[in-house]
Structures are given as structure tokens and as C-alpha cells.
Amino acid sequence: MSKHVVKILGKGCARCASTEQLVRDVVAALGADVQVEKVTSTADMITHGVMATPSVVIDERVVHSGGAPTRSAIEAWIGALT
């Protein structure tokens, strides 16, 4: 089975940075075998149909867009992958 990929889409605002850090913290806490990527390309955001950031994409599926997600939401998303 290939490794799951979680992408945080955003241009670099404080909410985008905190979302990335929270995702990385949850992945580490759960010991999940997940690759986390930060995406700042507008073209990539358009490809995913994202109009608001931060956005979270898991295995090419947008699971959250606009505003920082809660830790419990991230735990549920990552937990579902393991």
C-alpha cells in the first residue's frame, strides 16, 4: 500500500502555518505513516478547486477549505488513514 499524502494548501498566512504544524503534530502523535506537504502554488490550488485557505487535501481529496481546522478534525482524518 502506498503512503498517504496530506497536503496543506496556502500562501503562507499564519493560519496556513498553524494548520501545517498541527497536521504534523497529529501525524507524529498518532505515529501515522503519512507524508505531509506544504503547497503554495496558486496553480495547484486551482487544480484542487480551492478558493479559500488554508485547505487540507488528503490523497487528492479536499477535506477542508477556509479557516484553520480543529485538532479533533485532523485527528479524525489522520486516524481514518491508519
C-alpha positions, 0 to 999 in steps of 0.5 A: 500500500502506498503512503498517504499524502496530506497536503496543506494548501496556502500562501503562507498566512499564519493560519496556513502555518498553524494548520501545517504544524498541527497536521504534523503534530497529529501525524507524529502523535498518532505515529501515522505513516503519512507524508505531509506537504506544504503547497503554495502554488496558486496553480495547484490550488486551482487544480484542487478547486480551492478558493479559500485557505488554508485547505487540507487535501488528503490523497487528492481529496479536499477535506477542508477549505477556509479557516484553520481546522480543529485538532479533533478534525485532523485527528479524525482524518489522520486516524481514518488513514491508519 
